[in-house]
Amino acid sequence: MVWKRDESHLPEQLRGLRLPMIGSPLFIISVPELVIAQCKAGIIGSFPALNAREAEGEPPLLEAWLKQITEELDRHNQENPDNPAAPFAVNQIVHRSNARLERDLEICTRWKVPVWITSLGARVEVNEAAHSCGGVVLHDVINNTFARKAIEKGADGLIAVAAGAGGHAGQQSPMALIREIRQWFSGPLALSGAIACGESLLAARAMGADFGYVGSPFIATHEANAQEDYKRMIVESGAEDIVYSSLFTGVHGNYLKKSVVRAGMDPDNLPSADASTMNFGDGSSKPKAWKEIWGSGQGIGEVTEIVHAADLVDRIDREYRAAGAKLAAEFIG
């Protein structure tokens, strides 16, 4: 028997992926090389618009990145009509301190970005900008209340950021968060939180998510714009090596304990910081003092080597299909 995903409730941009997976936008780390590799491997690749930072007086780097990604994926699709690349996504930080937001919205609209990921605020005008060029908007949320607000303001879909996700993350169990959202929302839904293998991706699908939202494993890839020490720390760490703290940005997130220790702090006794300290005026919410504090989710125990992004997707794909076949045997035997 051949099984096929039901995609009838998804917009066209989100259908037909090789694997129901989105590579999450990683601050500094997600660059065109990684995004292109993810899309060619058959999953949605993404990057934060604020990663594209040009020097004063230079033309917008975001424009150059969108040109590079669009042209390379178009070239790939022309050469591989039977194996087209997945679409890409751009993450917009909708925080009031992001002085670049209006400019970046205009650039993304002009380049007709197919998938928009919005974070730290749901705003009607951002959704309208995406829709004006045929884009679809996924908004990340940490609870059901924020999920309802995002849809009310015009988002097309949601990314449930559960406990264990890398970077800024919520505290709710993915089982609770996904099921509460699915009680009222039937549109596109992705799950973020320690998804680093095919079995976890299958679990996300079983709970009701359409996609797994995968970030930390891609840090340990050759295409990632991360320091080699950072990549090795991902490979050498596991769930118990993650600390959850608000100190570094003002909002709670997950970070590698070893990087905290290396910065001269006790990861078990970190003070708190207020959300009012968050400022994206220079492209990051993280003060320069914390630039060596490295984010990571709890799923990195599955990451055992630094590989190419395509090889990582291949591994998760094999595991996903094997786990699915094994579980299906319980019901169709």
C-alpha positions in Angstrom: 0.0 0.0 0.0 1.3 3.5 -0.9 0.6 6.1 1.7 0.4 9.8 0.8 0.2 12.9 3.0 -3.1 14.8 3.0 -2.1 18.3 1.9 -5.6 19.5 0.9 -5.7 22.0 3.8 -2.3 23.5 2.8 -1.6 26.5 0.5 0.2 25.6 -2.7 3.5 27.0 -1.5 3.6 24.3 1.3 2.7 21.3 -0.8 4.8 18.6 -2.4 7.8 18.7 -0.2 10.0 15.7 -0.2 9.9 15.7 3.6 7.4 17.6 5.8 10.1 19.7 7.3 11.2 23.4 7.5 14.7 24.4 8.3 14.3 27.1 10.9 15.9 30.6 10.5 19.1 30.6 12.6 20.6 34.0 13.7 23.9 34.6 11.9 24.1 30.9 10.9 21.4 30.8 8.1 23.0 32.2 5.0 22.2 31.6 1.3 24.5 28.6 1.0 22.6 26.8 3.7 19.1 27.9 2.5 19.9 26.8 -1.1 21.2 23.4 0.2 18.1 22.8 2.3 15.7 23.7 -0.6 17.6 21.5 -3.1 17.3 18.7 -0.6 13.5 19.0 -0.7 12.7 21.0 2.5 11.9 24.6 3.1 15.0 26.5 3.9 14.9 29.9 5.7 17.0 32.8 7.0 16.3 35.8 9.2 16.2 39.0 7.1 18.4 40.6 9.8 21.2 38.2 8.9 21.8 40.1 5.7 23.7 43.1 7.2 25.6 45.4 4.9 28.1 48.1 5.9 26.9 51.7 6.1 26.6 53.2 2.6 26.5 49.8 0.8 23.4 48.6 -1.1 21.0 46.3 0.9 22.6 42.8 1.3 19.1 41.3 1.6 18.5 42.2 -2.0 21.6 40.4 -3.1 20.8 37.4 -1.0 17.3 37.1 -2.5 18.7 37.4 -6.0 21.3 34.7 -5.3 18.8 32.3 -3.8 16.1 32.9 -6.4 18.4 32.5 -9.3 20.1 29.4 -8.0 16.8 27.7 -7.2 15.4 28.6 -10.6 18.5 27.2 -12.3 18.2 24.0 -10.3 14.5 23.7 -11.3 15.3 24.1 -15.0 18.0 21.5 -14.8 16.0 19.1 -12.6 12.3 19.3 -13.7 11.5 16.0 -12.0 13.2 17.0 -8.8 12.4 20.7 -8.1 13.7 22.5 -5.1 11.4 23.4 -2.2 10.5 27.1 -1.7 12.4 29.3 0.7 11.3 31.4 3.5 12.4 34.7 5.1 12.0 35.4 8.8 10.9 38.9 9.7 11.4 40.0 13.3 8.3 42.1 14.0 9.6 43.7 17.2 9.1 47.4 17.6 12.9 47.9 17.8 13.5 46.5 14.4 14.2 49.7 12.5 14.8 47.8 9.2 11.4 46.2 9.1 9.7 48.5 6.6 12.6 48.4 4.2 12.9 44.7 4.4 9.2 44.2 3.8 9.5 46.2 0.6 12.4 44.2 -0.6 10.8 40.8 0.2 7.6 41.9 -1.5 9.4 43.0 -4.6 11.2 39.6 -4.8 7.9 37.8 -4.2 9.2 35.7 -1.3 7.0 32.6 -1.2 7.0 31.9 2.5 7.2 34.5 5.3 8.0 33.6 8.9 7.1 36.2 11.5 8.4 36.4 15.1 8.0 38.5 18.2 4.8 40.2 17.3 1.8 39.7 14.9 1.1 42.7 12.7 -1.7 43.1 10.1 0.5 45.2 7.8 3.2 42.5 7.6 0.7 39.9 6.7 -0.8 42.2 4.1 2.6 42.8 2.5 3.2 39.1 2.2 -0.2 38.4 0.7 0.3 41.3 -1.8 3.0 39.3 -3.6 1.4 35.9 -3.2 3.3 34.8 -0.1 2.1 32.7 2.8 2.7 33.7 6.4 3.7 31.4 9.3 3.8 33.0 12.7 5.7 31.5 15.6 4.0 31.2 19.0 4.7 29.7 22.4 1.1 29.3 23.6 -2.5 29.0 22.4 -3.4 32.7 23.3 -0.7 34.0 21.0 -1.7 31.5 18.3 -5.3 32.9 18.2 -4.0 36.5 18.0 -1.8 35.6 15.1 -4.6 34.1 13.1 -6.9 36.9 14.0 -4.4 39.4 12.5 -4.1 37.5 9.2 -1.4 34.9 9.5 -2.0 31.8 7.3 -0.3 29.3 9.6 1.5 28.8 12.9 4.8 27.5 14.2 4.3 26.1 17.7 7.6 26.7 19.6 7.5 24.2 22.4 9.8 23.3 25.3 13.2 22.1 24.1 13.4 24.3 21.0 16.6 26.2 20.3 16.9 29.9 20.8 13.8 31.7 22.1 11.5 28.9 23.2 8.3 28.3 25.2 7.9 26.0 28.2 4.8 24.0 27.1 4.9 20.4 26.2 4.6 19.9 22.4 1.8 17.4 23.1 -0.3 20.0 24.9 0.5 22.9 22.6 -0.2 21.2 19.4 -3.4 19.6 20.6 -4.8 22.9 22.0 -4.1 24.6 18.7 -5.7 21.8 16.7 -8.9 22.1 18.7 -9.8 25.2 16.7 -7.2 25.6 13.9 -7.1 23.4 10.8 -4.5 25.3 8.7 -0.8 24.9 8.3 1.0 24.1 11.6 4.6 23.3 12.3 6.2 22.1 15.5 9.5 23.3 16.9 11.2 21.6 19.8 14.0 19.0 19.8 13.2 17.5 16.4 16.5 16.2 15.1 15.7 12.7 13.8 13.0 11.0 11.7 11.3 9.4 14.7 10.8 12.9 16.2 9.5 14.2 12.9 7.0 11.3 12.7 5.9 12.0 16.3 5.2 15.7 15.4 3.1 14.5 12.5 1.2 12.0 14.7 0.3 14.8 17.1 -1.2 16.9 14.4 1.6 19.1 13.0 2.0 19.3 9.3 5.7 20.0 9.5 8.7 19.6 11.8 10.6 22.8 12.3 14.3 21.9 12.6 17.1 24.2 13.5 19.9 23.0 15.8 21.1 20.0 13.7 21.7 22.4 10.8 24.3 24.3 12.9 26.6 21.3 12.6 26.6 21.4 8.7 29.3 22.5 6.4 27.1 25.2 4.8 26.2 26.8 8.2 27.8 30.1 9.0 28.9 29.0 12.5 32.3 28.9 14.1 33.9 25.5 14.0 34.0 25.4 17.9 30.2 26.0 17.8 29.7 23.1 15.4 31.8 20.8 17.5 30.0 21.8 20.7 26.7 20.8 19.1 28.2 17.4 18.1 29.6 16.8 21.6 26.5 17.9 23.6 23.2 16.4 24.6 19.9 17.6 26.2 21.4 17.9 29.6 24.0 20.3 28.2 21.2 22.9 27.5 20.3 25.8 29.9 17.1 27.8 29.7 17.6 31.5 30.5 16.3 35.0 29.9 19.7 36.7 30.7 21.1 37.0 27.2 18.2 38.6 25.3 15.5 39.4 27.9 13.3 36.5 26.6 13.8 32.9 27.7 15.7 30.7 25.4 17.8 27.6 25.3 21.6 27.8 25.1 24.7 25.5 25.3 25.9 25.3 28.9 29.5 24.9 27.8 29.4 28.3 26.0 28.0 29.9 29.2 30.8 28.3 31.3 33.4 29.4 28.8 32.1 33.0 29.2 32.9 32.7 32.9 29.4 32.2 34.3 27.7 29.5 36.3 24.9 28.1 34.1 23.0 26.9 37.2 22.9 30.3 38.8 22.1 32.8 36.0 20.3 36.0 36.8 17.2 37.0 34.9 16.8 39.9 32.4 13.7 41.9 31.5 12.1 41.7 28.1 12.3 45.5 27.8 16.1 45.1 27.2 15.5 43.4 23.8 16.7 45.7 21.0 17.0 44.7 17.3 18.3 48.1 16.3 21.7 46.6 15.4 20.3 43.4 13.9 20.3 41.3 17.0 18.5 41.2 20.3 21.7 39.8 21.9 24.1 42.4 23.5 27.6 42.2 22.1 28.7 40.9 25.6 26.9 37.7 24.9 28.0 37.1 21.3 29.8 33.9 22.3 26.8 32.5 24.1 25.5 29.9 21.6 21.9 28.8 21.2 20.7 25.2 20.8 17.7 23.0 21.3 17.5 19.8 23.3 17.5 17.5 20.4 21.2 17.6 19.6 21.9 14.2 21.1 21.0 12.9 17.7 23.8 15.0 16.1 27.0 13.0 16.0 29.1 14.5 13.2 29.4 17.6 11.0 27.8 16.9 7.6 26.5 18.5 4.5 22.9 19.8 4.8 21.8 17.4 2.1 23.2 14.5 4.1 21.4 15.6 7.2 18.1 15.7 5.3 18.8 12.3 3.8 19.3 10.8 7.3 16.1 12.3 8.7 14.2 11.1 5.6 15.5 7.5 5.9 14.6 7.5 9.7 11.2 9.0 9.1 10.2 6.5 6.5 11.5 3.5 8.4 9.8 4.7 11.6 6.6 5.2 9.7 6.6 1.8 8.1 7.4 0.2 11.5 4.5 1.9 13.2 2.1 1.4 10.3 2.7 -2.4 10.6 0.8 -2.3 13.9 -2.3 -1.1 12.2 -2.3 -2.8 8.8 -0.9 -6.2 9.7 
